[in-house]
């Protein structure tokens, strides 16, 4: 039997923020905004295509945000490592680094591995502070993203639209059992 999600659970994922600008928040933390670095870190893969996708994610993130220093890292299996990305941002002038795990849900990598790797990287740079954020997690926009992807794949399967940027006509959306 497939578990059915409860519709009576309290809403999750609605992040509570205030009207302060990012600059005001940095001022309160004693951080010079221009010296704020962000590292987007994923798991890493043996597949170069998967690792290259993080370049696209980070490029899009740079275009849609105002963070002055943004880098990327792979937790394992590929370069750049978190240690390398941390060092590069420090070299570029970062004095405070936000490590953002590009993971859907909190698990061992978020709870243990990434904080350990960030701490090891920070040890090489005394005076540079850092935080590890929560992963993407449950957020209202995730439901919209899932709906967009499902609709597009169904429409592609029906021949109504071209394949998405991820599938590139690999036929993944068209796999089905017609028995």
Sine and cosine of phi, psi and omega as CSV:
sin_phi,cos_phi,sin_psi,cos_psi,sin_omega,cos_omega
0.00,0.00,0.69,-0.73,-0.01,-1.00
-1.00,0.07,0.78,-0.63,0.03,-1.00
-0.91,0.41,0.63,-0.78,0.03,-1.00
-0.96,-0.28,0.74,-0.67,0.01,-1.00
-0.92,0.38,0.62,-0.79,0.01,-1.00
-0.96,0.29,0.68,-0.74,0.07,-1.00
-1.00,-0.09,-0.03,1.00,-0.01,-1.00
-0.98,-0.17,-0.07,1.00,0.01,-1.00
-0.92,0.40,0.48,-0.88,0.02,-1.00
-0.92,0.39,0.52,-0.85,-0.03,-1.00
-0.87,0.50,0.71,-0.70,0.02,-1.00
-0.93,-0.37,0.35,-0.94,0.19,-0.98
0.99,0.11,-0.02,1.00,0.04,-1.00
-0.99,0.12,0.97,-0.26,-0.06,-1.00
-0.96,0.28,0.73,-0.69,0.02,-1.00
-1.00,-0.09,0.89,-0.45,0.07,-1.00
-0.81,-0.59,0.27,-0.96,0.06,-1.00
-0.95,-0.31,-0.11,-0.99,-0.09,-1.00
-1.00,0.06,0.04,1.00,0.02,-1.00
-0.89,0.46,0.61,-0.79,0.09,-1.00
-0.97,0.23,0.28,-0.96,0.04,-1.00
-0.86,0.50,-0.59,0.81,0.03,-1.00
-0.89,0.45,-0.67,0.74,0.02,-1.00
-0.90,0.44,-0.66,0.75,0.03,-1.00
-0.89,0.46,-0.71,0.71,0.04,-1.00
-0.87,0.49,-0.67,0.74,0.04,-1.00
-0.85,0.53,-0.69,0.72,0.01,-1.00
-0.89,0.46,-0.54,0.84,0.00,-1.00
-1.00,0.09,-0.09,1.00,-0.04,-1.00
0.97,0.26,0.49,0.87,-0.03,-1.00
-0.94,-0.33,0.76,-0.65,0.15,-0.99
-0.97,0.26,0.90,-0.44,-0.08,-1.00
-0.80,0.60,-0.62,0.78,-0.03,-1.00
-0.92,0.39,-0.22,0.97,0.01,-1.00
-0.94,-0.35,0.33,0.94,0.02,-1.00
-1.00,-0.03,0.82,-0.57,0.03,-1.00
-0.92,-0.40,0.51,-0.86,0.05,-1.00
-0.80,-0.60,0.76,-0.65,0.12,-0.99
-0.90,-0.43,0.85,-0.52,0.10,-1.00
-1.00,-0.07,0.89,-0.46,-0.08,-1.00
-0.88,-0.48,0.77,-0.64,0.09,-1.00
-0.93,-0.37,-0.09,-1.00,-0.03,-1.00
-0.93,0.37,-0.68,0.73,-0.15,-0.99
0.99,-0.11,0.45,-0.89,-0.09,-1.00
-0.54,-0.84,0.35,-0.94,0.15,-0.99
-0.98,0.20,-0.29,0.96,0.02,-1.00
-1.00,0.07,0.88,-0.47,-0.03,-1.00
-0.88,0.47,-0.53,0.85,0.01,-1.00
-0.88,0.47,-0.64,0.77,0.01,-1.00
-0.92,0.39,-0.68,0.73,0.02,-1.00
-0.91,0.41,-0.61,0.79,0.01,-1.00
-0.91,0.41,-0.48,0.88,0.01,-1.00
-0.88,0.48,-0.54,0.84,0.02,-1.00
-0.91,0.41,-0.52,0.85,0.09,-1.00
-0.86,0.52,-0.68,0.73,0.02,-1.00
-0.91,0.41,-0.67,0.74,0.01,-1.00
-0.87,0.49,-0.73,0.68,-0.04,-1.00
-0.93,0.36,-0.60,0.80,0.05,-1.00
-0.88,0.48,-0.70,0.72,0.04,-1.00
-0.90,0.44,-0.66,0.75,0.02,-1.00
-0.87,0.49,-0.70,0.71,0.02,-1.00
-0.87,0.50,-0.67,0.75,-0.04,-1.00
-0.92,0.40,-0.52,0.85,-0.11,-0.99
-0.98,-0.21,0.03,1.00,0.01,-1.00
-0.76,-0.66,0.12,-0.99,-0.03,-1.00
-0.93,-0.36,0.23,0.97,-0.01,-1.00
-0.89,0.46,0.76,-0.64,-0.10,-1.00
-0.96,0.29,-0.52,0.85,-0.07,-1.00
-0.77,-0.64,0.91,-0.41,-0.05,-1.00
-0.75,-0.66,0.76,-0.65,0.05,-1.00
-0.75,-0.66,0.05,-1.00,0.03,-1.00
-0.71,-0.70,0.40,-0.92,0.01,-1.00
-0.48,-0.88,0.39,-0.92,0.12,-0.99
-0.91,-0.41,0.72,-0.69,-0.03,-1.00
-0.88,0.47,-0.64,0.77,0.01,-1.00
-0.37,-0.93,0.15,-0.99,0.12,-0.99
0.96,0.29,-0.22,0.98,-0.04,-1.00
-0.44,-0.90,0.28,-0.96,0.07,-1.00
-0.95,-0.30,0.45,-0.89,0.08,1.00
-0.98,0.18,0.55,-0.84,0.06,-1.00
-0.98,0.20,0.21,-0.98,0.06,-1.00
-0.89,0.47,-0.64,0.77,0.03,-1.00
-0.87,0.50,-0.70,0.71,-0.01,-1.00
-0.91,0.40,-0.73,0.69,-0.01,-1.00
-0.88,0.47,-0.65,0.76,0.03,-1.00
-0.86,0.50,-0.75,0.66,-0.02,-1.00
-0.88,0.47,-0.64,0.77,0.00,-1.00
-0.90,0.43,-0.65,0.76,0.02,-1.00
-0.93,0.37,-0.62,0.78,0.05,-1.00
-0.89,0.46,-0.68,0.73,0.03,-1.00
-0.87,0.49,-0.54,0.84,0.02,-1.00
-0.99,0.16,-0.08,1.00,0.07,-1.00
0.91,-0.42,0.01,1.00,-0.02,-1.00
-0.92,0.40,0.70,-0.72,0.09,-1.00
-0.89,-0.46,-0.13,0.99,0.06,-1.00
-0.58,-0.81,0.79,-0.61,-0.08,-1.00
-0.84,-0.54,0.76,-0.65,0.08,-1.00
-0.98,-0.19,0.87,-0.49,0.04,-1.00
-0.99,-0.15,0.91,-0.42,-0.03,-1.00
-0.94,-0.35,0.94,-0.35,0.05,-1.00
-0.94,0.34,0.86,-0.50,0.05,-1.00
-1.00,0.06,0.94,0.35,-0.02,-1.00
-0.79,-0.62,0.50,-0.87,0.01,-1.00
-0.95,0.31,-0.76,0.65,-0.13,-0.99
-0.76,-0.65,0.42,-0.91,0.01,-1.00
-0.94,0.33,0.77,-0.64,0.04,-1.00
-0.55,-0.83,-0.31,-0.95,-0.05,-1.00
-0.87,0.50,-0.65,0.76,-0.01,-1.00
-0.88,0.48,-0.67,0.75,0.01,-1.00
-0.95,0.30,-0.66,0.75,-0.08,-1.00
-0.97,0.24,-0.52,0.85,-0.12,-0.99
-0.82,-0.57,-0.83,0.55,-0.19,-0.98
-0.92,0.40,-0.77,0.64,-0.05,-1.00
-0.92,0.40,-0.69,0.72,0.09,-1.00
-0.86,0.51,-0.62,0.79,0.02,-1.00
-0.91,0.42,-0.72,0.69,0.00,-1.00
-0.90,0.44,-0.62,0.78,0.04,-1.00
-0.91,0.41,-0.67,0.75,0.03,-1.00
-0.89,0.45,-0.67,0.74,0.04,-1.00
-0.89,0.45,-0.66,0.75,0.03,-1.00
-0.91,0.42,-0.67,0.75,-0.03,-1.00
-0.92,0.39,-0.49,0.87,0.02,-1.00
-0.86,0.51,-0.46,0.89,0.00,-1.00
-0.98,0.18,-0.11,0.99,-0.09,-1.00
-0.69,-0.72,0.96,0.28,0.01,-1.00
-0.83,0.56,0.66,-0.75,0.01,-1.00
1.00,-0.03,-0.15,0.99,0.05,-1.00
-0.98,-0.18,0.88,-0.47,0.02,-1.00
-1.00,-0.03,0.30,-0.95,-0.01,-1.00
-0.44,-0.90,0.32,-0.95,0.19,-0.98
-0.69,-0.73,0.41,-0.91,0.14,-0.99
-0.93,-0.36,0.85,-0.53,-0.04,-1.00
-0.99,0.15,0.13,-0.99,0.16,-0.99
-0.93,0.35,0.42,-0.91,0.09,-1.00
-0.95,0.31,-0.05,-1.00,-0.04,-1.00
-0.83,0.55,-0.74,0.67,0.14,-0.99
0.89,0.46,-0.38,-0.93,-0.03,-1.00
-1.00,0.06,0.89,-0.46,-0.03,-1.00
-0.55,-0.83,0.60,-0.80,-0.04,-1.00
-0.81,0.58,-0.55,0.84,-0.01,-1.00
-0.94,0.35,-0.38,0.93,0.03,-1.00
-0.90,0.44,-0.60,0.80,0.03,-1.00
-0.90,0.44,-0.64,0.77,0.03,-1.00
-0.91,0.41,-0.67,0.74,0.02,-1.00
-0.88,0.47,-0.71,0.70,0.02,-1.00
-0.87,0.49,-0.70,0.71,0.00,-1.00
-0.88,0.47,-0.70,0.71,0.03,-1.00
-0.85,0.52,-0.71,0.70,-0.05,-1.00
-0.92,0.40,-0.71,0.71,-0.01,-1.00
-0.89,0.46,-0.73,0.68,0.01,-1.00
-0.86,0.51,-0.70,0.72,-0.03,-1.00
-0.90,0.44,-0.69,0.72,0.00,-1.00
-0.90,0.43,-0.63,0.77,0.06,-1.00
-0.90,0.43,-0.68,0.73,0.01,-1.00
-0.91,0.41,-0.60,0.80,0.05,-1.00
-0.92,0.40,-0.67,0.75,0.02,-1.00
-0.87,0.49,-0.56,0.83,0.01,-1.00
-0.99,0.12,-0.04,1.00,0.00,-1.00
0.98,0.18,0.26,0.97,-0.06,-1.00
-1.00,0.07,-0.44,0.90,-0.02,-1.00
-0.66,-0.75,0.28,-0.96,0.07,-1.00
-0.96,0.29,0.26,-0.97,0.04,-1.00
-0.92,0.40,0.37,-0.93,0.00,-1.00
-0.98,0.21,0.10,-0.99,-0.03,-1.00
-0.91,0.42,-0.37,0.93,0.00,-1.00
-0.99,0.13,-0.65,0.76,-0.07,-1.00
-0.99,0.14,-0.60,0.80,-0.02,-1.00
0.66,0.75,0.83,0.55,0.05,-1.00
0.84,0.54,0.59,0.81,0.10,-0.99
-0.99,0.14,-0.13,0.99,0.03,-1.00
0.99,0.12,0.14,0.99,-0.05,-1.00
-0.88,0.48,-0.64,0.77,-0.01,-1.00
-0.95,0.30,-0.30,0.95,-0.08,-1.00
-1.00,-0.09,-0.03,1.00,0.02,-1.00
-0.95,0.31,0.84,-0.55,0.04,-1.00
-0.32,-0.95,0.35,-0.94,0.01,-1.00
-0.99,-0.17,0.92,-0.40,-0.05,-1.00
-1.00,-0.07,0.26,0.97,-0.04,-1.00
-0.97,0.25,0.00,0.00,0.00,0.00
